[in-house]
Amino acid sequence: MGVLLDAISWLLLSLGGVFVFIGGLGALRMPNLYTRMHAASLTDTMGAVLIIVGIMLQAGASLAAIKLFAILLFLLLTSPTASNALASAALLAGMRPGEARTEDEEPGK
């Protein structure tokens, strides 16, 4: 049973790393703030969840697993809130979702 838990844990950790990598790549490749924010927030949240669950499996039934679960709940509550706050701030600053700005079109240049 220990080998199976280790295999599942390492699978979750690896998948979490892949999700975080894809989120970072998406943040670099997307054309504007809203698509970058969408790509990064979804994949980074999923990657962090997978990584924390993988670590929880490694920790077993202990106080560390309970603390990791509390961190997981905090992450699931704050990540969408932070993304919403960022989108609201961008909208208030005048960036509309349909506008795609490049580095050459930045205001003030």
C-alpha positions as CSV (number, residue, x, y, z in Angstrom):
1,M,0.0,0.0,0.0
2,G,2.9,2.4,0.7
3,V,4.3,2.0,-2.8
4,L,0.9,2.8,-4.3
5,L,0.5,5.9,-2.2
6,D,4.0,7.0,-3.2
7,A,3.2,6.4,-6.9
8,I,0.0,8.4,-6.7
9,S,1.7,11.2,-4.7
10,W,4.5,11.5,-7.3
11,L,2.0,11.4,-10.1
12,L,0.1,14.3,-8.5
13,L,3.3,16.2,-7.8
14,S,4.5,15.8,-11.4
15,L,1.1,16.8,-12.8
16,G,1.1,19.8,-10.6
17,G,4.5,20.8,-11.9
18,V,3.3,20.4,-15.5
19,F,0.3,22.6,-14.7
20,V,2.4,25.4,-13.2
21,F,4.8,25.2,-16.1
22,I,1.9,25.5,-18.6
23,G,0.5,28.4,-16.6
24,G,3.8,30.3,-16.8
25,L,4.1,29.6,-20.5
26,G,0.6,30.8,-21.0
27,A,1.3,34.0,-19.1
28,L,4.2,34.6,-21.5
29,R,2.4,33.7,-24.7
30,M,-1.0,35.3,-24.4
31,P,-1.7,38.6,-26.1
32,N,-3.3,40.8,-23.3
33,L,-3.8,41.1,-19.6
34,Y,-7.1,39.3,-19.4
35,T,-6.0,36.2,-21.3
36,R,-2.7,36.1,-19.4
37,M,-4.6,36.4,-16.1
38,H,-7.0,33.6,-17.1
39,A,-4.3,31.2,-18.2
40,A,-2.1,31.9,-15.2
41,S,-4.8,31.8,-12.5
42,L,-6.6,28.6,-13.6
43,T,-3.5,26.5,-14.2
44,D,-1.5,27.8,-11.2
45,T,-4.4,27.1,-8.9
46,M,-4.9,23.6,-10.3
47,G,-1.1,23.0,-10.2
48,A,-0.9,24.2,-6.6
49,V,-3.9,22.0,-5.6
50,L,-2.3,18.9,-7.2
51,I,1.1,19.7,-5.5
52,I,-0.4,20.2,-2.1
53,V,-2.6,17.0,-2.3
54,G,0.6,15.1,-3.4
55,I,2.4,16.4,-0.4
56,M,-0.5,15.6,1.9
57,L,-0.3,12.0,0.7
58,Q,3.4,11.9,1.5
59,A,2.7,13.4,5.0
60,G,0.1,10.8,5.9
61,A,-2.3,11.3,8.7
62,S,-0.5,13.9,10.7
63,L,-0.6,17.5,11.9
64,A,1.3,18.4,8.8
65,A,-1.5,17.1,6.6
66,I,-4.0,19.2,8.5
67,K,-1.9,22.3,8.1
68,L,-1.6,21.5,4.4
69,F,-5.3,21.2,4.1
70,A,-5.8,24.6,5.8
71,I,-3.3,26.0,3.2
72,L,-5.3,24.4,0.4
73,L,-8.5,25.9,1.6
74,F,-6.9,29.3,1.9
75,L,-5.5,29.0,-1.6
76,L,-8.9,28.0,-3.0
77,L,-10.5,31.0,-1.4
78,T,-7.9,33.7,-2.2
79,S,-6.7,32.8,-5.7
80,P,-10.1,33.5,-7.4
81,T,-10.5,36.6,-5.2
82,A,-7.1,38.0,-6.3
83,S,-7.8,37.3,-10.0
84,N,-11.1,39.1,-9.7
85,A,-9.5,42.1,-7.9
86,L,-6.8,42.3,-10.6
87,A,-9.4,42.2,-13.4
88,S,-11.5,44.8,-11.7
89,A,-8.5,47.1,-11.2
90,A,-7.5,46.7,-14.9
91,L,-11.1,47.5,-15.9
92,L,-11.1,50.6,-13.7
93,A,-7.8,51.7,-15.2
94,G,-9.4,51.7,-18.6
95,M,-8.3,48.4,-20.1
96,R,-11.2,46.8,-21.9
97,P,-11.3,43.0,-22.4
98,G,-11.5,43.2,-26.2
99,E,-8.4,45.4,-26.6
100,A,-5.2,43.7,-27.3
101,R,-2.2,45.9,-26.5
102,T,1.3,45.0,-27.5
103,E,4.6,46.6,-26.2
104,D,4.5,49.1,-29.1
105,E,1.0,50.3,-28.2
106,E,1.6,51.0,-24.5
107,P,0.2,54.3,-23.3
108,G,2.7,57.1,-22.9
109,K,5.0,56.1,-25.7
